[in-house]
Amino acid sequence: MTIFDVVTANEVAVFWNNNAQNRPPFIGEELFPNDKQLGLKLGWIKGANGVPVVLKSSAFDANSTIRQRIGFSKLEADMPFFKESKRVDEKLRQELNVILQTDNQAYIDVIANRIFDDQTDLLEGARARREQMRMMMLTTGAIAMEGNGQSFEFDYDLPSDHKSTVTTSWSDTEASTPLEDLRAALDKIEDDTGIRPTRGMISAKAWGYLRRNAGIVSAVYLNAGGNVAVNDNRLSQLLLDELGLELIKNEKRYKDDKGKVIRYLDEDTVVLFPSGELGKTWFGTTPEESDLMNGTNAMVSIVDTGVAVTTIKHTDPVTVETKVTMICLPSFEQADQVYILDISNS
């Protein structure tokens, strides 16, 4: 047995899949589930709104009126390509080589797991990149990325009047009216599309503004029939009773290409959306999947629907390179049913 027998694309993929339950889920994975297609071009039909148009009346024995297909647009984009690799460092390789000679499987597993932990950092990065794109799209209506000499921009054509800024910042807990701000946003989406959002995403800071808001505190006191604390449960119940709305706190973060820690959801943004899927996370077919699946020096396995894990043997220096590649872009078919609210008024 050699290092080439231990560090393979299949073993890396098995390690990643076996540890799936230890990774906290992203909200974007529920709202934009994975799917796959051939090629690089992503296209979908986006409806202008969801309000049905009544069927026209007609006399008997008359020709039917041809309805024009209006209010729909075709959106297309070339999906971006992501690629990064790692090599097993010299120290780990030497440790593994020594332990392989002992035939002690427990020791071999310990070193192999250290190697796989290191290699799957790339898969964590691919997963974070997908969530970054989904959340950027959901909270701004567009995706814009730049790095490694590449740039990519795509606008999902979110209606401009489905974005607004509150007249009084929610940080002013005495004067602001967040319940009415939320109600106006929900009413706007329902008026325009016939669909009323029932869910939303909020930061812990904005949630804190709601808990301390004078109007909300009074409403909770009134509903409870006495002087009670506005805890998370009572606030959630008030939002459900008053607005039929469930707000989910999102405090997850990622590191960008320069190592800066960034929130997926801006603290001063609240986004509202209906139940069910809002779109898809689409994968294209990577060159590795197309051309290297049956190779000998390179081995390829596919994880997370469309992420290619490739391990490559090198003889000088003797090592194994693990490469992770992904062609990916989310679609946003329900963009018209989403409302983005800036609560800062700054």
Backbone torsions as a table, in degrees:
resi	resn	phi	psi	omega
1	MET	NA	137.5	179.2
2	THR	-126.5	176.5	177.5
3	ILE	-59.1	-30.5	179.8
4	PHE	-69.7	-22.3	177.8
5	ASP	-82.1	-26.7	-175.6
6	VAL	-88.4	-49.6	-175.5
7	VAL	-92.7	89.7	178.7
8	THR	-123.6	159.3	179.2
9	ALA	-58.1	-39.2	-179.0
10	ASN	-65.1	-42.6	-179.4
11	GLU	-67.3	-38.7	176.7
12	VAL	-63.3	-43.2	180.0
13	ALA	-64.2	-42.7	178.7
14	VAL	-62.6	-43.8	178.8
15	PHE	-59.9	-44.4	179.7
16	TRP	-63.0	-47.7	-177.6
17	ASN	-66.8	-37.8	-179.1
18	ASN	-67.7	-23.7	-179.1
19	ASN	-100.4	14.2	-178.0
20	ALA	-60.2	-36.3	-176.4
21	GLN	-68.9	-16.3	180.0
22	ASN	-88.1	-4.3	-179.0
23	ARG	-99.8	117.3	178.5
24	PRO	-59.2	136.2	-176.4
25	PRO	-69.7	149.2	171.2
26	PHE	-90.0	145.2	177.5
27	ILE	-64.6	-31.4	179.5
28	GLY	-64.9	-25.2	178.3
29	GLU	-68.9	-27.6	176.1
30	GLU	-82.3	-43.5	-175.5
31	LEU	-74.1	-30.5	-177.5
32	PHE	-132.6	74.4	-176.1
33	PRO	-64.3	157.4	-176.4
34	ASN	-69.9	145.4	171.6
35	ASP	-152.8	171.1	-172.7
36	LYS	-141.9	147.7	175.3
37	GLN	-145.0	166.5	176.5
38	LEU	-83.3	149.4	173.0
39	GLY	85.1	-171.9	-174.8
40	LEU	-107.0	-17.1	-172.8
41	LYS	-87.3	126.7	175.8
42	LEU	-111.0	125.4	178.7
43	GLY	-141.3	144.8	177.0
44	TRP	-154.1	162.9	177.7
45	ILE	-97.0	128.2	-179.3
46	LYS	-116.4	125.1	179.6
47	GLY	-79.0	144.7	179.6
48	ALA	-70.2	-34.4	173.4
49	ASN	-163.0	173.2	-175.5
50	GLY	-106.5	11.7	-178.3
51	VAL	-79.8	124.1	-178.7
52	PRO	-71.3	147.1	175.6
53	VAL	-98.9	126.7	-175.9
54	VAL	-63.4	150.6	177.6
55	LEU	-73.6	134.8	-177.8
56	LYS	-72.3	145.1	176.1
57	SER	-74.1	160.9	-177.6
58	SER	-154.1	151.5	172.7
59	ALA	-78.3	156.6	174.4
60	PHE	-65.1	147.0	176.8
61	ASP	65.9	13.8	177.6
62	ALA	-99.8	153.1	176.5
63	ASN	-65.6	144.4	178.9
64	SER	-71.9	151.4	178.0
65	THR	-83.4	130.5	179.8
66	ILE	-77.8	120.4	177.3
67	ARG	-84.5	129.7	177.4
68	GLN	-77.9	142.4	178.2
69	ARG	-84.4	91.3	-178.2
70	ILE	-113.9	163.3	176.1
71	GLY	80.1	19.1	177.5
72	PHE	-129.0	147.0	178.2
73	SER	-134.1	147.4	177.6
74	LYS	-95.1	121.9	-179.8
75	LEU	-111.4	135.2	-178.7
76	GLU	-138.5	152.6	174.9
77	ALA	-160.1	150.8	170.2
78	ASP	-83.4	125.1	-177.9
79	MET	-70.6	136.1	-178.9
80	PRO	-73.7	157.2	-177.4
81	PHE	-110.7	131.0	179.5
82	PHE	-121.8	135.7	-176.8
83	LYS	-152.3	134.2	175.8
84	GLU	-157.2	154.7	-177.4
85	SER	-141.1	164.6	175.6
86	LYS	-140.0	152.3	173.0
87	ARG	-115.2	147.9	173.0
88	VAL	-64.0	122.8	-175.7
89	ASP	-72.0	163.8	-173.3
90	GLU	-60.6	-39.1	-177.0
91	LYS	-64.9	-48.1	179.4
92	LEU	-63.3	-39.1	-179.8
93	ARG	-62.1	-42.4	179.6
94	GLN	-67.2	-40.7	177.4
95	GLU	-59.8	-43.9	-179.1
96	LEU	-66.6	-41.0	-180.0
97	ASN	-61.1	-41.5	179.7
98	VAL	-65.1	-45.4	-176.4
99	ILE	-70.8	-31.2	177.6
100	LEU	-59.7	-32.2	-179.4
101	GLN	-70.6	-19.9	-179.1
102	THR	-83.2	-17.4	-175.9
103	ASP	60.0	22.8	177.5
104	ASN	-88.6	102.9	-172.6
105	GLN	-64.3	-34.4	179.5
106	ALA	-62.4	-46.0	178.2
107	TYR	-65.9	-40.6	178.6
108	ILE	-59.7	-42.4	-179.3
109	ASP	-64.2	-38.2	179.9
110	VAL	-61.2	-49.5	-179.3
111	ILE	-67.2	-40.8	-179.6
112	ALA	-62.1	-40.6	179.0
113	ASN	-64.9	-36.3	174.9
114	ARG	-62.6	-40.2	178.3
115	ILE	-65.8	-45.8	-178.0
116	PHE	-66.0	-36.9	175.4
117	ASP	-57.7	-43.2	-179.7
118	ASP	-66.5	-43.4	-177.2
119	GLN	-69.1	-35.2	-177.1
120	THR	-76.8	-4.3	169.0
121	ASP	-54.8	-34.9	179.1
122	LEU	-65.5	-39.2	178.4
123	LEU	-70.0	-35.3	173.6
124	GLU	-61.9	-39.1	178.0
125	GLY	-64.8	-39.2	177.4
126	ALA	-65.2	-40.0	178.9
127	ARG	-65.1	-43.0	178.4
128	ALA	-64.6	-37.3	178.6
129	ARG	-63.3	-39.3	178.7
130	ARG	-64.3	-43.3	179.9
131	GLU	-67.6	-36.5	176.5
132	GLN	-58.1	-46.3	-179.7
133	MET	-65.0	-44.1	-179.0
134	ARG	-62.3	-45.7	-177.5
135	MET	-72.0	-35.2	175.7
136	MET	-62.7	-43.1	178.4
137	MET	-63.9	-44.7	-175.5
138	LEU	-70.2	-34.2	-173.0
139	THR	-99.6	-9.7	177.8
140	THR	-129.0	-19.5	-176.3
141	GLY	86.7	5.2	-178.5
142	ALA	-152.4	163.1	174.1
143	ILE	-122.5	130.2	176.1
144	ALA	-138.9	121.9	-178.9
145	MET	-135.7	148.2	178.0
146	GLU	-149.9	136.2	179.2
147	GLY	167.3	152.7	178.3
148	ASN	55.4	35.2	178.3
149	GLY	78.1	6.0	-179.0
150	GLN	-118.9	150.4	174.0
151	SER	-139.0	150.4	-177.1
152	PHE	-148.5	132.7	177.3
153	GLU	-137.2	137.7	173.7
154	PHE	-148.3	128.2	-179.8
155	ASP	-101.2	127.6	-177.4
156	TYR	-90.7	11.5	171.1
157	ASP	60.1	40.3	175.4
158	LEU	-67.3	132.0	179.9
159	PRO	-54.7	133.6	-175.7
160	SER	-63.1	-29.7	-180.0
161	ASP	-86.2	10.2	170.5
162	HIS	-102.6	19.1	172.6
163	LYS	-132.4	138.3	178.2
164	SER	-158.1	166.7	175.5
165	THR	-117.4	137.3	-178.7
166	VAL	-65.4	152.5	179.4
167	THR	-75.5	-30.2	176.5
168	THR	-127.8	123.6	-177.4
169	SER	-56.5	140.6	178.4
170	TRP	-65.1	-17.7	177.1
171	SER	-65.4	-22.6	173.7
172	ASP	-84.4	88.2	-171.4
173	THR	-73.8	-9.7	177.2
174	GLU	-89.0	-42.0	-172.4
175	ALA	-99.4	-22.6	-175.9
176	SER	-72.8	157.2	-179.1
177	THR	-128.3	71.2	-174.7
178	PRO	-62.2	-34.3	178.9
179	LEU	-62.1	-40.5	179.6
180	GLU	-73.7	-33.5	175.0
181	ASP	-61.5	-45.0	179.6
182	LEU	-67.6	-41.1	-179.6
183	ARG	-62.7	-40.9	179.3
184	ALA	-63.6	-39.6	178.7
185	ALA	-66.1	-44.8	179.0
186	LEU	-62.6	-42.1	179.0
187	ASP	-63.0	-38.6	-178.9
188	LYS	-62.7	-46.1	179.1
189	ILE	-64.1	-42.2	180.0
190	GLU	-66.1	-40.6	178.3
191	ASP	-62.3	-39.1	-174.6
192	ASP	-83.1	-30.8	-171.4
193	THR	-123.2	-14.8	-175.2
194	GLY	81.2	-0.3	179.3
195	ILE	-113.7	128.8	179.0
196	ARG	-102.3	122.9	177.4
197	PRO	-58.7	141.8	179.2
198	THR	-121.0	-6.5	-178.6
199	ARG	-133.5	165.0	177.0
200	GLY	-163.4	171.3	-179.5
201	MET	-125.0	139.2	-174.1
202	ILE	-147.3	152.7	176.4
203	SER	-85.4	164.1	177.5
204	ALA	-64.4	-35.5	179.2
205	LYS	-63.9	-46.4	179.6
206	ALA	-66.4	-36.6	176.3
207	TRP	-61.5	-38.0	177.2
208	GLY	-63.5	-37.3	175.5
209	TYR	-59.9	-41.9	179.9
210	LEU	-63.6	-42.3	-178.2
211	ARG	-64.0	-30.5	-176.6
212	ARG	-98.5	-3.2	-176.6
213	ASN	-64.5	134.2	-174.4
214	ALA	-61.2	-44.2	-179.4
215	GLY	-64.8	-39.4	179.4
216	ILE	-70.0	-40.0	177.6
217	VAL	-59.8	-43.2	179.2
218	SER	-63.7	-40.8	-179.5
219	ALA	-65.8	-40.1	178.9
220	VAL	-66.0	-43.7	177.2
221	TYR	-58.0	-45.2	-177.6
222	LEU	-63.2	-45.0	-178.4
223	ASN	-66.2	-34.9	-177.4
224	ALA	-84.5	-12.3	179.6
225	GLY	72.7	25.8	179.2
226	GLY	175.3	-177.8	-177.2
227	ASN	-81.5	97.6	-178.2
228	VAL	-125.2	158.5	178.8
229	ALA	-74.5	142.9	175.8
230	VAL	-87.0	84.6	177.6
231	ASN	-88.7	177.6	-176.0
232	ASP	-60.1	-40.6	-178.1
233	ASN	-64.5	-43.4	-178.8
234	ARG	-69.5	-36.3	177.4
235	LEU	-66.4	-43.9	178.5
236	SER	-60.4	-42.1	-179.6
237	GLN	-66.7	-37.8	178.0
238	LEU	-63.2	-44.2	178.8
239	LEU	-62.4	-37.7	179.4
240	LEU	-69.7	-42.3	-178.7
241	ASP	-69.7	-43.7	-175.2
242	GLU	-79.0	-38.4	-170.5
243	LEU	-123.6	-8.3	-174.4
244	GLY	64.4	35.0	-170.3
245	LEU	-122.9	133.5	172.4
246	GLU	-110.1	120.9	178.5
247	LEU	-103.5	130.3	-178.2
248	ILE	-107.4	126.8	177.8
249	LYS	-77.9	133.7	179.3
250	ASN	-126.3	106.4	-179.8
251	GLU	-113.4	13.2	-176.3
252	LYS	-72.1	150.9	-177.4
253	ARG	-136.4	164.7	175.2
254	TYR	-142.3	166.3	173.3
255	LYS	-101.7	133.4	178.7
256	ASP	-80.8	-174.9	-176.0
257	ASP	-61.5	-21.4	-179.4
258	LYS	-99.1	5.3	177.8
259	GLY	87.3	5.9	179.3
260	LYS	-80.9	134.5	179.4
261	VAL	-81.7	126.3	-175.5
262	ILE	-131.0	143.3	177.2
263	ARG	-78.7	143.1	171.9
264	TYR	-68.5	-36.0	179.6
265	LEU	-116.1	120.8	176.7
266	ASP	-60.2	141.7	-174.9
267	GLU	-62.5	-26.5	-176.6
268	ASP	-101.8	19.0	179.0
269	THR	-117.1	131.9	170.5
270	VAL	-119.0	129.2	-180.0
271	VAL	-120.1	134.9	-177.1
272	LEU	-114.5	141.4	-177.0
273	PHE	-155.5	159.6	-178.5
274	PRO	-79.0	174.6	176.7
275	SER	-72.1	161.0	177.2
276	GLY	89.1	-174.0	-179.8
277	GLU	-74.3	143.7	177.8
278	LEU	-102.1	-13.9	-179.4
279	GLY	175.2	-154.2	179.7
280	LYS	-135.4	156.1	168.0
281	THR	-101.2	104.9	-171.8
282	TRP	-93.7	138.0	174.6
283	PHE	-113.1	140.0	168.8
284	GLY	-97.2	178.0	-179.9
285	THR	-91.7	118.7	-178.4
286	THR	-73.6	159.0	175.3
287	PRO	-58.4	-34.6	179.9
288	GLU	-63.6	-42.8	178.8
289	GLU	-67.9	-36.2	-177.9
290	SER	-71.5	-40.1	-165.8
291	ASP	-118.5	-13.6	-172.5
292	LEU	-116.7	2.4	-175.0
293	MET	-60.4	-31.4	-176.6
294	ASN	-108.7	21.1	-178.4
295	GLY	-78.9	175.8	179.9
296	THR	-111.0	-47.1	178.8
297	ASN	-74.6	-25.9	178.5
298	ALA	-118.0	137.2	176.2
299	MET	-118.6	141.2	-175.1
300	VAL	-128.8	135.2	170.5
301	SER	-131.4	151.4	-178.5
302	ILE	-110.3	129.5	176.2
303	VAL	-126.3	164.3	175.6
304	ASP	50.1	41.6	175.9
305	THR	78.6	-44.8	-174.0
306	GLY	-150.6	17.7	179.0
307	VAL	-95.2	124.9	-177.9
308	ALA	-93.3	126.7	172.6
309	VAL	-105.1	119.6	-177.7
310	THR	-120.8	128.8	172.3
311	THR	-111.1	134.4	-173.8
312	ILE	-125.0	130.6	177.4
313	LYS	-81.3	134.2	174.6
314	HIS	-123.6	139.9	-178.3
315	THR	-102.3	-13.2	179.9
316	ASP	-148.0	98.6	-5.1
317	PRO	-72.3	161.8	-179.0
318	VAL	-73.1	109.1	-177.6
319	THR	-162.9	175.6	177.1
320	VAL	-121.3	129.9	176.3
321	GLU	-101.2	130.4	175.2
322	THR	-106.8	123.8	-178.0
323	LYS	-118.3	133.0	176.5
324	VAL	-115.8	126.2	-178.9
325	THR	-129.5	150.2	-175.8
326	MET	-155.8	132.2	168.4
327	ILE	-111.6	116.5	-167.8
328	CYS	-153.9	143.8	173.4
329	LEU	-162.2	132.0	176.5
330	PRO	-79.9	148.3	171.0
331	SER	-101.3	162.3	-171.9
332	PHE	-141.4	64.1	-175.9
333	GLU	-61.7	-30.0	-177.0
334	GLN	-98.8	27.2	-176.5
335	ALA	-57.8	-35.6	-177.3
336	ASP	-67.8	-17.2	-176.8
337	GLN	-98.6	15.9	-178.5
338	VAL	-114.1	141.6	177.1
339	TYR	-124.0	133.1	-179.9
340	ILE	-112.4	121.0	-174.6
341	LEU	-117.8	122.9	173.7
342	ASP	-90.6	116.8	-173.5
343	ILE	-96.1	6.0	-172.2
344	SER	-92.2	-31.0	-174.9
345	ASN	51.3	44.2	-178.4
346	SER	-108.3	NA	NA
